[in-house]
């Protein structure tokens, strides 16, 4: 990208989707000896399989994040999310975005229209450990764990508040998502030739 667009800055971002819903997320908690910890959950079988998808975009080198809540996953919806992402990060002739993502069908469909100045880079199959965005989900789940939500609206409100608080903590995001091998800065070809 740096060679193809020598006048542009290149940023490497990653994205993934995470399913959240009314089925409770239960985690172990600490309790005083002899006391039983309580988690207010309710298994409501008629509603427990209602879901939302949290879409996370992360720039591991800086810790910047962008989150979208979606009702499903599909090619048309991913096109809208990509367009919104491109606008939010200022993709353009002077800023090229390389977006690392998995090989989900809606990500790699030939029918998918990718915004100009956004370039998709697919991870090898079956390699979630290479995806920085996967490390966002334990952080976003803390607002949902061991809690009962009566409606999807209440769940969305709690999730949105947690995502907003995480966006104000880029150091935490960077420490969780910036792997040792992840590119911190893309050097321009001219800089490489002159050094």
Secondary structure, DSSP 8 states (H G I E B T S, - for coil): -TTTTTTSEEEEEEEEEEEEESS-B-------TT----------TTTTT-EEEEEEEEETTTTEEEEEEESS--HHHHHHHHHHHHHHHT-BTTEEEEEEE---HHHH-TT----TTEEEEE--TT-GGG-GGGGGHHHHHTTTBT---SSHHHHHHHHHHHHHHHHT-HHHHHHHH--TTS-S----HHHHHH-
